[in-house]
Amino acid sequence: MATPTSWPWRSTFTLAQKKQGNGKALTVDASTLRRVELNFAHPTPSLLNNQVLRVKHFAHYIKRTVVTAGGSSPVRGLPFAELQSEDQGFSSPIYHSVPLNSGVASRVRVGDTIWLFSQLGSPWGSLPPALDGKIEVGEVAKSQGKAGRYRFGASGNSKWYPLFSAIELAGELNAIDAQGHSRHLLNTPRTAIGQALQFLREIADPAPLFKHAARVEEMAPDFISYRMVDGTRMAFELATRLLDNQRAVFWDRWSLPRRLAERDEHVAAMALDAHITATIEHARIVWGVHSERYALAGTYSKLEKDWAERLGKFRAYPPLAED
């Protein structure tokens, strides 16, 4: 559908102003690998082992934070702090970066996959850990010096994922230790995924990752519309309830490029608008989080609400009322 005629087209947009795709087919591209097309909707270990034996899978944890109105995260040390053009990073990652001494980073080759996990923290608690994105490595570069890093450029098959609890997934994963043995990723029931994946780890069997990713990709997400200035806490509470009910969730604190969501950098307004409208069109429900300043004239939340109502997808929150 076309974008609403009232959508605010501007050259830049800051947060302070505030795909659909089945994704079942995976293409592995690398000069040392033969090209294969596999359907991973219901992968089996034998299928993976026989056909993509030489492709390695890695996992890494990235800290994420809910930034409230007027705040931002420091740029220094963030793995996604590289300057990017203002229209990049909405639908898929551009790259991933780790220090030279980060676990098994030296083993990563073109054609391998890096799975990114995160857990969104806030002043009111933390959401469950979730699969944040998938980097299919299209390029490997290394910078030298005291702060040297590996930079893994993302190929066109890389993608972001909406919020969806990965607690069960984390318990199914095994990682390869320094002696080459496969061991449970979480050493004990009390081990946090952020602790287990503080450094890049090689995953022994990627089948649970593919199964989880396919499940998330098949779900139409619930979109959370709110005002950052006075509705962030209630939006966080709604996200928690939806995740508890096994829903996939689009919340801008997670689903927009972190340079916008956490550092309030400028992005291209047209790219942001197109991403938001397309997500609303694909959403199962758009939840409008009621607050005193929600959907006031001239606000982004007003445009989100109007577009959702036009599509017959708008629901007010509270209450959490579903069919």
Summary of the structure (lengths in Angstrom):
residues: 323
radius of gyration: 19.8
end to end distance: 25.0
largest distance: 61.2
contacts: 986
relative contact order: 0.19
helix: 25%
strand: 26%
